[in-house]
Amino acid sequence: MGALSIAFDITIVGALAASWVVLIIDLFFLDKEQSLREKLKSAVQDFQPAVLGVLLFGVVFFLGSAVSRIAQDFFNDDDIWVQLRLPGHLVTEDNIRVDAYCNSSAEGVVALSLLKAPVTKEQVEGFCNEYRVKLSGVAGPRLDIQDLFHIQESAVLLDGEDKTERLRQYHDQITVLRGAAFNGFVAFALCLFGCSAKYRNTVGWAAPSLFLLAAIVAFISHIGSRQLEPPFMESTLIVLGVAGLYILKRGVSRSYGIALLVSFLATSMAFLGWWWTEALYDQQVIYSFFAQINNLAR
C-alpha cells in the first residue's frame, strides 16, 4: 500500500508538469505545432490502449520522480543568499525545521529529549543559538539540528505505518505541494519570458539575464562550499535563462499575460501550502518522538 501511495504522489507531480511541457511546445515549436499534433495522433493510434497507458504512466512517473528530487533541493538551497550575504530568514526546508525547534511551542520539548533529562532554559537557548546540541554517547559529542531531526524521524517511523498515519499524510502532502510549486515556478518563468518577448529592448532582456546572473552567483557559492551535491537549482536557473534568451530572440505570436497571472497565483498557493505543511510535519515528529521516549502512549 505504501508503494502505491508513493507512486500516486509522484504521478500527481508528473501530471502537473504538463503545464510547462505544453508551454515549451507552444513557445519553441509554434510553427511545427500542427505537424507535431498530427504525428502524435498517428503514433497514439498505432498503440493498443493498454500499451499506451503503460507508456503514458512511465513518462508521467519519470517526470514526477525528476521534478520531486529537483524541487526538494530547489526549495532547500540558499547558495544565492549566502553568496550575496543578504540579511533575512530564507524559507528553506532546513530553516523551517530550525524554526520548529527554536521558535515554536515545541521549544521546551525539543532535541534535548534525547538526553532523557530535564531541559533548562540555558540549555534550550544554547541549542537554538548555535543550532547544535550536546548528545553524550549518542553520535559523537555534538550533533547538528538536521541530523538530530532525521534521527528522531527515523525513531518515530520505526513504530510502524499504523501508528504514523498522520505523518505519512503530511509527508505525501509535502511531496505534492513542493512539486506543484516547482512546476508552477517553471511555468511562471516561461510565461514571463513569453511576455518579455513582446518588448525586445532592455526591459525584455532583463528577465532571462537575471536568471543567468542568479545561476552564476549560486554556482560560485556551491563550488566554494565543496559539497558533493548535484547543483539542481543552479542547473534549473541556467536552463531557464538560456530558454528565455532563445524565446526573446525567436519572438512570440500571442500574449501570455493571463497564463502569467494564473501561474503566479498557483505557484504562490502551492508554495505557502508546502511551507505550512512542512512546519506541521516537523512539529509532529518532535512531539511524537517526545511521547515515544517517555512512554506517553501507555
N, C-alpha and C positions, 0 to 999 in steps of 0.2 A: 504494500500500500504506500509506503514511504517513497519507493522508486517512482510510482505513478504520480505522486504529488510533486516530486522534483521535476519530472518530465512535463507536468502540466504547467508549472510556474515558468519553466524555460520556454515552453511553447507559446505562452502568452507574450513573453518578452519578444520572442522571434516574430510573432504575428504583428506586434506593434511596430516592428522595424519596417513594415510595409510602407509606413508614412514617408520615410526618407528614401526608400527604394523607388517609390513612384516619382518622387521629386527628382531623383537622379536621372531617371528615364526621360522625364519631361524637360529637364534643363540641358542634358547632354546629348540626347538623341531626338530632339524635337523634329528634325527633318526626316528621321527614319522611324518615327513612332508608328506610322501606319503599317510599314513593312514588318516591323517587329511584332506588331499585334497579329498580323496575318500569319507570320511564321510560328508564333506561339500557339495560335488557334490550331494550325495544322499539326503541330507537334503533340498537342493535347489529344487530338482525335486519333493519333496513332497508338496511344497507350490505353490499356484496359483501365477501368475506374480504380480497381484495387491497386494496380501498379502505380498509377498516377497519385493515389492517396499516399502511398508509402514514400514516393519521391518528394511530394509536397511537404510531408511531415519531416523528412530528412532535411530539407532546405530550411524549414522554419526552425527546427531544433538546432541546426548548425548556427543560424543567425542568433537565436536566443542564447546559446551557450557562449558564443563570442561576445555578444553585447553584455551579458551578465558579468563576465570576467572583466571586460574593459570598464564597465560602469563602476564596478567595485573599486578599482584603482582610481578612476577619474574623480570620484567623489571622496577620495581619501588621499589626495595628492596636494601638498602645499608648497611645491617647489617654486612656483612663481612668487608666492607670498614671502617665502624665506629669502629668495634671491634679491627681491626688491626691498627687503627689510620693512615691510609695511606693518603698521600697528593694527591691532584689532584681533578678533577671535574668529578665525575662518571656520565655516561649517564643514567639518570633515568627520568621518566615522570615528577617528581617534579622539578628536576634540569633544564630540558628543558624549563619548564614553567617559572622558575625564570629567565632564560636567555632571554626568550621572553619579559619579563617585563623590565629587567635592562640592557641588553647588546645588544639591537637591536634598530632599527629605531623607535620602539614604546615607547622609554624611556620617551619622552615628553608628551605622551598621557595616560600613564599607570594608575594605580589604583586610583590615586588621582582624577580622573574624577568623582568619586562618590561624591566628595565634591562639585562639580559644581562650582569650583573656579579656578583662575589661579594657575598654578603649578610653583613653584620656583625651581631653581637648588638645593638649600639646601634641599628642601622637597624630591625631587627625590633621592638625594644622601642618605639621612637618611632612606628613604623607602627601597632602594636597599641594603644598608649596613646591616640593621637589618632584612631584609625580612619581615618587618611589616609596617603598615601604620595606622595613627590615623583616625578613622571614627566617627565623632561626631554624636551621635544619630542614628547610623545605626545598629550596632550589638555589642554594648559594646565599651569600649574605644580603644581597639586595635584589629586588625584582621590579621590573617596570610595570606600570599600570596595565598596559596592553597584555603582557604575559600573564599577569595576575588574573585579568578578566577571562582569558582563554582557559586557564586552569579551573576557575570557578565554573565557567560554562560547561566544560567537559565533565566536571564532577556532577553537575545537575543533570546533564543529559544521560549519564550512566544509570539514572533511576529508571529509565525505560520510557518508551513512547507514550504509554498510557498515562504517565504522571507528568509529562511535559507537553501536553496537547496545546496549551496556550502559547508556550514558547515556540512551538513549531508553526503555529498560525502567524505569530509575529514575524518569524523568520521568512515564511513564504511571502508575506506582505512586503517585507523589505526588498526581497528579490524582485518582485513585480514592480513596485513603485520606483526603485532605483533604476531598473532597466527602462521603465517608461520615461523617467526624467532624462535619461541619456538619449533615448530615441527622440524625445521632444527637442532636446538641445540641438541635435544634428539637423532635424527638420527645420528648426528655427534659424540655424546658421545658413542653410541652403536658401530658405525664403528671404533672409536678409541679403544674401548675395544677389538673388533674383531682383529684389527691389533696388539694390545699389546699381545693377546693370543698366537701369534707366538713366543713371547720371554718370556718364563716363568722364568724370572730372576728378578733382582732388577728393571730394566728398565720397564719390563712388568707390574709389580705390582704398579708402580708409579701413573699411571692414575687414577684407582679407589681409591687409597689411598688419592690422592689429593681431589677428590670429597667428600670423607667422612670427611676429615680434614676441608674442607670449610664448610660443613654442621654443624659440631660441633661448629666451630667459630661463624657461623651465629646464631645457636640456643642459644649460650651464650648471644649474643647481643640482640636477640629477647626477651629472658626471662628478661634480665636486663631492657629493655625499658618499660616493663609492659603494652604493648599494647594488647588490646583484638582483635587480628587479627590472622587468620589462618596462620600457618607457611608454606605457599605454596612452597617458594623457598627452604627452609631447607628440607622439606619432599622430594622434587624432587631430590635434591642432594644426599640424603641418599639412595633413591630407586635406583638411577643410580649407586652410589658407590657400593651398595650390588650386583646389577646386574653385574657390572664389575668384582667383585671378583668371582662371580659364573662362568662367562664366561671364566675367566682365569683358573679357576680350571677345568672346563669341557673341554676346548680347542675348536678349530675350525678346519674345514677341507677345508676352502677356504680363499682366500685373499680378504680383504675389502679395499684395497688401493684406487681403483677408486671411490668407494662409499664414502670413507672418503673425497676425494678431492671435489667431486660433492656436498656433504652435506655442506662442509665448504664454498664453493662459494655461494650456495643457501642461507645459513644462513646469510652470510655477506651482500648479496644483500637485503634480506628481512629486516635485522636489520637497515641498512643505510636508506632504504626506509621508514621504520617506524619512525626513528629519524627525518628525514626532514619533513615528513608529520605531525608529532606531533607538530613541531615548526610552520609550516604553519597554522595549526588549531588554536593554541594558539594565534598567531598574528591576525588571522581573528576574533576571539572572542573579542580581545581587541579593535580592530578598529571598529567592528560592534557595540559594546557597546557604545563607544565614540560617534559614529554617531547617535546612538539611543537617548541618553540622551540630545544631542544638537540639535535634530530635523533636522539633515542634509539631511534627505530623502525628505523634503518638496520641 
